[in-house]
Amino acid sequence: MDELTFALELAEAADEISMKYFSRDPETSVKKDGSVVTVADKEIEALIRRRIRDRFPSHAILGEETGLEGNAGAPIWIVDPIDGTNNYASGIPIFGTLIALRVDGHTEVGVASAPALGERYDAATGDGARMNGKPIQVSKVDDMAGAVVCIGSYRRMRKRGYREQLDQIFADCKRDRGFGDFWGYMLVAKGAAEVMLEPNLNMWDIAALEVIVNEAGGRASTFTGDPYPESRITDYFAGDGSFLASNGLLHEELVARLRK
């Protein structure tokens, strides 16, 4: 698929920039929403936007740092230049560039590239999912007692009102881990964990991951089991921004457990 090949090329270019600054005390600033942004975030998004405009001038682009460019009804590239910016700025290698192409409300292409880990995940609808070019699949675990459950932040789950539900899930599962950001979802996709969940994410956080999890045989949705709301492309706070990924076998149980 030409678009997937192009997305992989973008990821390669992004990796060069992120690794140029990694562990070298990158220049950082704080955005209006209180989150951290580095010089690498800005350079990567600017590069990706420029290359998309050159290659697909009729496509729209949504990026974390610069927002929406173009018609949201067109095919839209969704970019998180560095997912896990706090990790990146602290010298923690769990960070990655996320690139997705979404068409008519469905993510068709997704790439999650984690250069400091030496891992690059990709998928296209109907074409399966891969890590470093090799096929990956979710696990076959079908009960919570055998499941590894990952979360981004216990504190954020508690603040969103999910403390009781999460405590019970942790009590019943095999292991709980705080592998936040994109990597927890990739652990699910490659069968190293069964569940990853976070209470409030933006479209650029989830678009690439959704297709990779699905193509690996898993399932991704909001906590209520619904598709992630398309309205959040133009309004970052519209609809339910929760995100749950599983190996599919445990999904309905988790949706029921997370019900408020």
Secondary structure, DSSP 8 states (H G I E B T S, - for coil): -HHHHHHHHHHHHHHHHHHHHTTS---EEE-TTS-EEEHHHHHHHHHHHHHHHHH-TTSEEEETTTEEES-TTS-EEEEEEEESHHHHHHT-S--EEEEEEEETTEEEEEEEEETTTTEEEEEETTS-EEETTEE-------SGGG-EEEES-HHHHHHTT-HHHHHHHHHHSSEEE---HHHHHHHHHTTS-SEEEES---HHHHHHHHHHHHHTT-EEE-TTS----GGGGT-TTSS---EEEE-STTHHHHHHHH--
